[in-house]
Amino acid sequence: MLGTFHAVWTFDVTDAVAWKLEAQLAMNILQARSGFVSGSVFHNADSPERYLVKTDWLDVGSYRRALGSMEAKVGVWPFLANMRDEPTAFELLMDFTAESVTEYESSVNDGV
């Protein structure tokens, strides 16, 4: 069984009101794309300027197709232009609950 694919984008924000509006517009575009599972916006409790957007996808292909769409090029990429320059795409390999551990096969060819 393959795990889901996750994108985690972090931002240093000076105008939270304007940024949240931009985030919502970008998320609305992604939400409509095939393979989108869910999305969340977080605010760092210790660094008031730091925000994080997490999106969950069925697989890496869904994520890449969504970001490659014309709608994303117009409405999501300008928003992402201000994110911090760090790795953003992650694949779920192990999932822990109070009762269990689930391991997933990797769909990324990394040799591990």
C-alpha positions, 0 to 999 in steps of 0.5 A: 500500500502506498502512503499519501503525499504531502506538501509543506510550505512555510512563510514569513508573513508581515501582513497576516490579513492579506496573506490569509486571503492569498492563502485561501485563494490558492487553496481554493484552486488546489482543492478543485484539482484531482487527487487533492485530499486536504489542506491546512493552514497553521500559525507558529506559536513561538514565531508570530511571523511564521505560517505553514500550509500543508496539503495532502494528495493521493500521490506525487503525480496528483500533486505535480499535475495540480501545480502544473495546471494553468489555474495553479500557474496563475493563482498558486505560483504567485502565492508560493513565490514568497515561501521559504526556500526549503524542501516542501514535498514529503511522502508518508512512509509510517503512520502511528496511532495510539493502537498501531503503526502502519508502514507504506511503500515508497513511490519515490525512487530514492534507493532507501 
